[in-house]
Structure formats: C-alpha cells, structure tokens
C-alpha cells in the first residue's frame, strides 16, 4: 500500500512516544496503553489499529477528537473463540480434565466421571456481537435451545433468539459471556446476578476477566448455584494480558479456582490460534487499506 513499516517489540512506552511524530499509523496488541500523552506525542497519527477484538487499551474518545481512526479485528478470531467456548463446555460436562488426571495417577473411575449431554439444554449468550454469533453458530449441530441477550436490539438470527436478561436468567442451563470491556459489563456476574438465575448453571467466560466478581463466583460454586466454570480470562489479569500477578501472594479466590474440579482454566487463549493470528492481521490490513489516507 506504500507504507514503510517499522517493528518494535521491546522499547518502553516513553521511548516509543519520542519517535511517534514520524508515524501516520500504529499497529498494536496490548503491551501498553495508548493514552492522551501518547496520542499528543503523535501529531501526524491517522489511525491506531489493534490486532485483536477490544480497544480498551486505547483512549478512544480522545483519539477520535483528534480525528484518528480506530481499528479492531473481532472478525479475525471470532471463530477461534467460538470453538474454544464449545470445547470448554464439553470438557466440563464430561470431566475431561479430571478423568485425564485420574488415569495418569492410575485410577480408572467410570461412574464417578459419568457426563452430561449438551442436547436438550438451553444455552444463554450475553453479548451477541462477533464472538457471541460465532459461538452460536458452533451450536447448530446440537439439539439445544440458544438464546442471547444484548444491549442493542434486533441482533438475534437463525442461530439464537434474542431475549430479555430476565428471560435468559429464567431459562439458561449454560451462560456464556461475550461482552466487550465497558462500564456495564464490569463486575456484571456478581452474587445478585447469579442468584437471579432460576436454575443452577454452568458459566463460561472467554470475554474479559473484569466481567466476573471472582469471590462471588467461588461462593456460587461452593453452594451449587454455579455447577462449573470455564474461565479463559481472570479478574486479576494485567492490561497487557501477559501476566496474571505481579507478586507471589495469591488471592484466596484464585487458590480455590486452581484446586476445584468444577473449574477449567486457560490463559486467555480462546482467540489465540495459529489460524487467528493470520486472520487478525489480514483483517487489520484490509481495514487500513479502506481508509485511503495516503
């Protein structure tokens, strides 16, 4: 497209800021925040592109005031997230992790690992954008009822029926979170939210760790209101998503999660596949190309 591209994966934020006046665009992941200081150091900046789904690491309001285009690529890893979410449900339902550990320890326990079938269950999806829709599409091969809730109206399609939050909480056997990072989604899954569900349910979160109050999740796992949890993201994740804790003192809730057989954990990899790495990059390239800023 005529761009000269420079790669820098090691410089500090301050070091990058010092050279930003040379650039019309920047492509990032999540190493540091693009705040007002950074944006002010880049007077020629025309676009900020994040090779990922969310833009929460960017001061979007300030960037747009400066006439800077914001680009994300949720289309690029939505299929990976859908597959990962389905895999977590099937693993929890059939005790894959526990059974694997038991066999490796010499225990062959069949009845203790009798599983559940997904068929005839109701799956509720909160957040019906690219990720939620991709997950719903993966469920088409199962005899399940799929319902979704979103703040935006009329998003339901052939794969999911849009309902109110109250209807979702009345029906769901499984809840899958696919919200982006926003003030309404933060700490959404709390004790009051959980207790409003009519039935005990399974929780899957492949969105953002900030959506779930982990202490309240642990309480619900202990009292049986939540039957199992698949967590690809955790409340304590750093902004870069590269580290979980800055110190060795673990929160009591995390201690429970890592020892509970009701919990399946993965390190923020739901959208992190060989294929999605290529797709994300291509989506970003295509969107930059359509800006016609040169």
ABEGO torsion letter per residue (X at the ends): XGBBBBBBAABBAAAAAAAAAABABBBBBAABBBBAAAAAABAABABBBBBEABAAABBAAAAAAAGBBBBBBAAAAAAAAAAAAAAAAAAAAAGAAAAAAAAAAGBBBAAAABBBBABGBBBBBBGBBAAAAAAAAAAAABBBBBBBBBABBGABBAABBBBBAAAAAAABABBBBABBBBAAABGABBAAAAAABABBBBBBBABBAAABBAAAAAAAAAAGABABBBBABBAABBAAGABABABABBBAAAAAAAABAABBBBBGAAABBAAAAAAAAAAAAAAAAAAGAX
